[in-house]
Amino acid sequence: MRMIATRSIHVPQLPVSVGDLGDKSLQSHDRYVEASIASVKAELSRQGKEEAYLASVRATGVPAVCADCGGQISETRLKARPGAVRCTRCQCECES
């Protein structure tokens, strides 16, 4: 019987969280989809608030209250944008 010499090779242990590129790609895609869904939900909510506000303006005829902060919309802004639903400050925040 012949003996074969073997030697021990040290193989470094990889962290458990490391996956292949497919796993990382799927995780990245899932995060993107979740962020997109959240963005769409926020936009629909914002549009819903605007629609409710415009409906109340049509009913009362008083479009002087900001739909976001409840503050007064300046007369200058209303003259420039008669359909404005936000004060200048809230509109700037919404657009940024």
WOPEPE-V143026 format. One record per residue. N is the residue number from 1. RES is the residue in three letters. PHI is phi in radians with two decimals (999 if undefined). OMEGA is omega in degrees with one decimal (NA if undefined). D_FIRST is the distance of its C-alpha to the first C-alpha in Angstrom with 1 decimal. Layout:
# WOPEPE-V143026
N,RES,PHI,OMEGA,D_FIRST / N,RES,PHI,OMEGA,D_FIRST
This chain:
# WOPEPE-V143026
1,MET,999,-176.6,0.0 / 2,ARG,-1.80,179.2,3.7 / 3,MET,-1.72,176.7,6.7 / 4,ILE,-1.85,-180.0,9.8 / 5,ALA,-1.34,176.4,13.0 / 6,THR,-2.14,174.6,15.7 / 7,ARG,-2.24,-176.7,19.3 / 8,SER,-1.50,177.6,22.1 / 9,ILE,-1.98,178.9,24.9 / 10,HIS,-1.51,177.3,28.3 / 11,VAL,-1.90,-178.3,30.2 / 12,PRO,-1.13,179.4,33.9 / 13,GLN,-1.45,178.4,35.4 / 14,LEU,-1.50,176.8,38.2 / 15,PRO,-1.05,-177.1,41.4 / 16,VAL,-1.12,-173.5,41.8 / 17,SER,-1.35,-178.6,45.1 / 18,VAL,-1.35,176.9,43.7 / 19,GLY,-2.11,178.6,43.8 / 20,ASP,-1.39,-177.6,43.5 / 21,LEU,-1.09,177.6,46.6 / 22,GLY,-1.10,177.9,47.6 / 23,ASP,-1.08,-179.3,47.8 / 24,LYS,-1.13,179.3,49.9 / 25,SER,-1.13,178.7,52.1 / 26,LEU,-1.13,178.4,52.8 / 27,GLN,-1.12,178.6,53.6 / 28,SER,-1.10,179.3,55.9 / 29,HIS,-1.09,179.6,57.5 / 30,ASP,-1.06,178.3,58.0 / 31,ARG,-1.11,178.9,59.7 / 32,TYR,-1.11,-179.7,62.0 / 33,VAL,-1.11,179.8,63.0 / 34,GLU,-1.08,178.3,63.8 / 35,ALA,-1.15,178.7,65.9 / 36,SER,-1.13,178.9,67.6 / 37,ILE,-1.10,178.9,68.5 / 38,ALA,-1.07,179.0,69.8 / 39,SER,-1.12,179.1,71.9 / 40,VAL,-1.13,178.5,73.4 / 41,LYS,-1.07,179.0,74.2 / 42,ALA,-1.12,179.2,75.9 / 43,GLU,-1.14,178.0,77.9 / 44,LEU,-1.11,177.7,79.0 / 45,SER,-1.12,179.3,80.0 / 46,ARG,-1.08,179.1,82.0 / 47,GLN,-1.12,177.8,83.7 / 48,GLY,-1.09,177.5,84.5 / 49,LYS,-1.11,179.5,86.2 / 50,GLU,-1.11,179.9,88.2 / 51,GLU,-1.11,179.0,89.3 / 52,ALA,-1.11,179.2,90.4 / 53,TYR,-1.11,-179.4,92.2 / 54,LEU,-1.10,177.4,94.0 / 55,ALA,-1.11,178.8,95.0 / 56,SER,-1.19,177.4,96.6 / 57,VAL,-1.12,178.9,98.3 / 58,ARG,-1.07,-178.1,99.7 / 59,ALA,-1.26,-175.5,101.0 / 60,THR,-1.70,-177.2,102.6 / 61,GLY,1.34,-178.4,103.3 / 62,VAL,-2.03,-178.0,102.2 / 63,PRO,-1.65,-174.2,99.3 / 64,ALA,-1.86,-177.2,99.5 / 65,VAL,-2.02,179.8,96.5 / 66,CYS,-1.15,-179.0,93.0 / 67,ALA,-1.18,-177.7,90.5 / 68,ASP,-1.63,-173.4,87.7 / 69,CYS,-1.75,-179.6,89.5 / 70,GLY,1.44,178.2,92.7 / 71,GLY,-1.32,-178.4,94.7 / 72,GLN,-1.39,174.5,97.7 / 73,ILE,-1.52,-175.8,97.3 / 74,SER,-1.10,-180.0,99.7 / 75,GLU,-1.12,177.9,102.7 / 76,THR,-1.08,179.3,101.8 / 77,ARG,-1.13,-179.8,98.4 / 78,LEU,-1.13,176.8,99.9 / 79,LYS,-1.22,-179.9,102.4 / 80,ALA,-1.30,-178.7,99.7 / 81,ARG,-2.30,-176.0,97.3 / 82,PRO,-0.99,-179.9,99.3 / 83,GLY,-1.62,-177.0,96.2 / 84,ALA,-1.07,178.1,94.4 / 85,VAL,-1.93,-179.8,92.5 / 86,ARG,-2.27,171.5,91.2 / 87,CYS,-1.24,-176.2,92.9 / 88,THR,-1.03,-177.8,92.1 / 89,ARG,-1.08,-179.3,89.5 / 90,CYS,-1.16,177.9,87.6 / 91,GLN,-1.13,177.2,87.7 / 92,CYS,-1.08,178.3,86.2 / 93,GLU,-1.12,-179.1,83.4 / 94,CYS,-1.15,-177.5,82.7 / 95,GLU,-1.42,-178.6,82.5 / 96,SER,-1.59,NA,80.2
